[in-house]
Amino acid sequence: MPSKSPSVEIEVDDRVVRVSNPDRVYFPDSGATKLDLVEYYLAVGPGIVNALFERPCMLHRFPKGLAGDKVHQKRLPAGAPPWVETVELHFPRWNRTADELCVTELGAVIWAVQMSTVEFHPWNSRRADTEKPDEWRIDLDPGPLCDFDTVRRVAHVAHEVLDELGAVGFPKTSGSKGMHVYVRIKPEHGFKEVRRAALAFAREVERRAPEDVTTTWWTKDRDPHQLFVDYNQNARDHTIAAAYSVRGLPDARVSTPIRWDEVDDVDPRDLTIFTVPARFAEIGDLHADIDDHVFDIAPLLEWADPEA
C-alpha cells in the first residue's frame, strides 16, 4: 500500500494553511496535483478573491480528485480555522439554514482547496444583504450541437445591447463550452426582479439573433443547434463558476476573464491552470474594476413582461 505524501505548509499573507496529500493527482489527463491547484489559486489570488469577496459560496469538492465523486457543498466543511468567515443563509423550501463560506482573504480560498475544493460557485449577492443581488449574470449556454462560433456571435450581440443600455459588461469564458458576461448592478432589487430584467435582456438578444438564440425554457423544446441565454442563473440560490475558478474537467480548464476584443479568437481549451497564471501576471485581473461600473436595471424592468 503506497504511503501518503507528506503534508506541506503554505504561507498565505499572514496565514499558514497545511495542505495534506499535496501529490494526490486531481486531473488525470495532465497529472496535475492538489498542490498544483493550490499554486494556481495563489498565482491568481487577487482575481479569485475579487470574484468571491463577501459572497456566499458553494463549493464543488473532489475528495479523491476528478476520478472520484463530486460533492456539492453548501455548508462550510468541518474543521475550518476561526479566521475563515461564513454567512448564514436561509432556505425556505426546507426551512433550514446553512453557514456558507464567505471569502474575505486568499487564505480562505487556499483552505477550501485543502478541503478538496476545485470549483467555487458564489452567489450574485453579498453578505450585507444576501436577498439583493449586486451582480447580473448573462450566461451564454450553447446547446449540444451549437458550436463556439455561435457563442462568439451571440457575445457580440449581447455586447451591442449592453452598450445601447449604457451597461459595462465584463466577459469571461465559462471554463466549459460557453461564455458569461457579468454586470455590476445596484443592490436595490430582489432575485425575482433581477431575473425578470435578465429575461427581458435575453429576449432582446433573441430578437436580434433569432437563428442563433433561444429563450425557450424547456430543454426538450429547444433547437440543439441554438444557444440558450440562461436568464435563470439570476434566480435565488443559482450559482455559476466564478471568474478564475478552475472547472472540474480533465484538462483543468479555468473560467477566465477576457477582453471584448478577444472574443473572436479565444479558445476556452487554451485557458487552464497551466496557462492562466502567466496571463494573469502579464495583464492582471480584467474584472478588477467591475465595482466602478454600476448599472441601474430600471430600463430592463421597463422592457420586462410583468408576468415573467
C-alpha positions in Angstrom: 0.0 0.0 0.0 1.6 3.3 -1.1 2.3 5.8 1.7 0.6 9.1 1.8 2.7 12.1 0.6 3.8 14.3 3.5 1.7 17.5 4.1 3.2 20.9 3.2 2.6 24.3 4.9 1.6 27.1 2.6 2.1 30.7 3.8 -0.7 33.0 2.5 -0.3 36.6 3.6 -0.3 36.2 7.5 -2.0 32.8 7.5 -0.5 29.3 7.3 -2.5 26.6 5.6 -1.5 23.0 6.0 -2.1 21.1 2.7 -2.4 17.3 3.1 -1.8 14.9 0.3 -0.2 17.5 -1.9 0.8 14.9 -4.5 -2.7 13.5 -5.0 -3.5 13.6 -8.7 -6.6 15.7 -9.3 -6.5 15.9 -13.1 -5.6 12.6 -14.5 -5.1 13.8 -18.1 -2.2 16.0 -17.1 -1.1 14.6 -13.8 -1.8 17.9 -12.1 -1.9 17.5 -8.3 -3.6 19.1 -5.4 -0.5 21.2 -4.8 -0.6 22.3 -8.5 -4.2 23.5 -7.8 -3.1 25.4 -4.7 -0.3 27.1 -6.6 -2.7 28.1 -9.4 -5.0 29.8 -6.9 -2.1 31.5 -5.3 -1.0 32.8 -8.7 -4.4 34.4 -9.4 -5.0 35.4 -5.8 -6.3 39.0 -6.2 -8.6 37.8 -9.1 -10.3 34.9 -7.3 -10.7 37.0 -4.1 -12.3 39.8 -6.1 -14.7 37.4 -7.7 -15.7 35.8 -4.4 -15.4 38.7 -2.0 -18.1 38.7 0.7 -20.4 36.4 -1.4 -21.9 33.2 -0.1 -20.1 30.5 -1.9 -21.0 26.9 -2.7 -18.0 24.5 -3.1 -17.6 21.8 -5.6 -15.3 19.3 -3.9 -13.5 16.3 -5.3 -12.1 14.5 -2.3 -10.4 11.8 -4.5 -9.6 14.1 -7.4 -11.7 14.1 -10.6 -11.5 10.3 -10.8 -13.7 10.2 -7.7 -17.1 11.5 -6.7 -18.0 15.2 -6.8 -19.5 16.8 -3.7 -21.7 19.9 -3.9 -21.3 21.5 -0.5 -23.3 24.5 0.7 -22.2 24.3 4.4 -18.6 25.1 5.3 -16.7 21.9 5.8 -15.9 20.9 9.4 -12.6 21.9 10.9 -12.3 25.4 9.5 -9.8 27.7 11.3 -11.6 30.5 13.2 -10.4 33.2 10.7 -12.4 31.6 7.8 -15.6 33.6 7.6 -19.1 32.5 6.8 -22.5 33.9 6.1 -25.8 32.3 7.2 -28.4 31.6 4.5 -32.0 30.5 4.9 -33.5 28.0 2.5 -37.3 28.4 2.7 -38.1 25.2 0.8 -36.7 23.1 3.7 -36.8 25.9 6.3 -33.2 25.3 7.1 -30.1 27.4 7.4 -26.6 26.9 6.2 -23.3 28.7 7.0 -21.6 29.1 3.7 -18.0 30.1 3.0 -17.7 33.9 2.7 -14.3 34.7 1.3 -12.6 37.9 2.6 -9.0 36.8 2.0 -6.9 34.5 -0.1 -6.2 32.2 2.9 -9.8 31.1 2.9 -9.6 30.1 -0.8 -6.5 28.0 -0.1 -8.0 26.4 2.9 -11.0 25.4 0.8 -8.7 23.9 -1.8 -7.0 22.0 1.1 -10.5 20.7 1.7 -10.5 19.3 -1.9 -12.5 22.2 -3.5 -11.8 22.6 -7.2 -14.7 24.9 -8.2 -16.0 28.0 -6.4 -19.6 28.9 -7.2 -20.6 32.2 -5.5 -24.0 33.8 -5.2 -24.7 37.0 -7.1 -25.4 38.9 -3.8 -23.1 39.8 -0.9 -23.5 39.2 2.8 -24.5 42.8 3.6 -27.9 41.8 2.1 -28.0 38.3 0.6 -31.5 38.9 -0.8 -30.5 41.8 -3.0 -28.2 40.8 -5.9 -25.4 43.2 -7.0 -24.4 41.2 -10.0 -26.4 40.5 -13.1 -25.1 37.4 -14.9 -25.6 36.7 -18.6 -25.0 33.0 -19.2 -24.5 32.1 -22.9 -25.1 28.4 -22.8 -24.7 26.6 -26.1 -26.9 23.6 -27.0 -25.4 20.2 -27.5 -24.9 20.8 -31.3 -24.1 24.5 -31.0 -20.5 25.5 -32.0 -18.3 28.0 -30.3 -18.5 30.4 -33.3 -22.2 30.8 -32.4 -21.2 31.6 -28.8 -18.8 34.3 -30.2 -21.6 35.8 -32.5 -24.1 35.9 -29.6 -21.5 37.5 -27.3 -21.1 40.4 -29.8 -24.9 40.8 -29.9 -25.1 40.9 -26.1 -22.2 43.5 -26.1 -24.2 45.6 -28.6 -27.3 45.6 -26.4 -25.3 46.4 -23.3 -23.6 49.3 -25.0 -27.0 50.7 -26.0 -28.2 50.4 -22.4 -25.1 52.1 -21.1 -24.1 49.0 -19.2 -20.5 47.8 -18.9 -20.2 44.0 -19.3 -17.3 42.0 -18.1 -17.0 38.8 -20.2 -15.3 35.6 -19.3 -15.1 32.1 -20.6 -17.3 29.7 -18.7 -14.5 27.2 -18.4 -16.7 24.8 -20.3 -18.4 25.4 -23.7 -19.9 28.9 -23.2 -19.3 32.4 -22.0 -20.5 34.5 -19.2 -20.9 38.3 -19.0 -21.2 40.0 -15.6 -22.7 43.4 -15.0 -22.5 45.1 -11.6 -25.9 46.4 -10.5 -27.3 48.4 -7.7 -28.4 46.0 -4.8 -31.9 47.5 -4.8 -33.9 44.7 -6.2 -34.8 41.1 -5.2 -33.9 38.0 -7.1 -37.2 37.8 -8.9 -36.9 41.4 -10.3 -33.3 40.8 -11.4 -34.4 37.6 -13.1 -37.2 39.4 -14.9 -34.7 42.0 -16.1 -32.3 39.3 -17.3 -35.2 37.6 -19.2 -36.0 40.9 -20.9 -32.4 41.3 -22.0 -32.3 37.7 -23.2 -35.4 38.2 -25.3 -33.9 41.3 -26.9 -30.8 39.3 -27.8 -33.0 36.6 -29.2 -34.9 39.2 -31.2 -31.7 40.4 -32.8 -30.2 36.9 -33.5 -33.3 34.6 -33.9 -31.3 31.9 -35.8 -28.7 31.6 -33.1 -30.5 32.3 -29.8 -33.4 30.8 -27.9 -35.0 31.7 -24.6 -37.3 28.6 -24.6 -37.3 27.3 -21.1 -37.7 23.5 -21.6 -34.6 21.8 -22.9 -36.7 19.3 -24.9 -38.3 22.2 -26.8 -35.0 23.9 -27.9 -33.2 23.5 -31.1 -29.9 21.8 -30.1 -28.0 24.0 -32.6 -29.1 27.2 -30.8 -27.6 29.0 -27.8 -29.8 29.4 -24.7 -29.4 32.8 -22.9 -29.9 31.3 -19.4 -31.6 34.1 -17.5 -32.5 31.7 -14.7 -28.9 31.9 -13.4 -30.1 35.1 -11.7 -32.6 33.2 -9.6 -32.1 32.8 -5.9 -29.6 30.1 -4.9 -28.5 29.6 -8.6 -24.7 29.8 -8.9 -22.1 29.5 -11.6 -18.4 29.2 -11.5 -16.6 32.4 -10.5 -14.0 34.3 -12.6 -10.7 32.4 -12.1 -12.5 29.3 -10.8 -11.0 26.1 -12.1 -13.6 23.7 -13.6 -13.8 20.0 -12.8 -12.8 19.0 -16.3 -9.9 16.7 -17.3 -7.9 19.4 -18.9 -8.1 21.7 -15.8 -9.8 24.5 -17.6 -10.4 27.9 -16.0 -13.3 30.3 -16.2 -11.2 33.2 -17.4 -11.9 36.9 -17.8 -11.3 38.1 -21.4 -11.4 41.4 -23.2 -14.2 42.0 -25.7 -11.6 42.2 -28.5 -10.5 38.7 -27.6 -14.0 37.1 -28.2 -13.3 36.2 -31.8 -10.0 34.4 -31.1 -10.4 32.9 -27.7 -10.4 29.2 -27.3 -11.5 28.0 -23.8 -9.4 24.9 -24.1 -6.3 27.1 -24.1 -7.1 28.7 -20.7 -6.1 26.2 -18.0 -4.3 26.2 -14.6 -1.1 25.9 -16.7 -1.6 29.0 -18.8 -3.7 31.4 -16.9 -1.1 32.3 -14.2 1.3 33.7 -16.8 -1.6 35.6 -18.4 -2.6 37.0 -15.0 0.9 38.0 -14.3 1.0 39.9 -17.6 -2.4 41.6 -17.7 -3.7 41.4 -14.2 -7.4 41.0 -13.3 -9.6 42.1 -16.2 -12.5 42.3 -13.8 -10.7 44.3 -11.2 -12.7 47.5 -11.7 -16.2 45.9 -12.1 -17.4 47.6 -8.9 -16.7 51.0 -10.5 -19.3 50.4 -13.3 -22.7 50.1 -11.6 -25.8 49.8 -13.8 -29.4 50.6 -12.9 -31.6 47.8 -14.3 -34.7 50.1 -14.4 -34.7 50.2 -18.3 -34.7 46.4 -18.4 -37.6 46.3 -15.9 -39.5 48.6 -18.3 -38.9 46.1 -21.1 -39.9 43.2 -18.9 -43.1 41.2 -19.2 -44.8 41.7 -15.8 -45.9 38.1 -15.9 -42.4 36.8 -16.4 
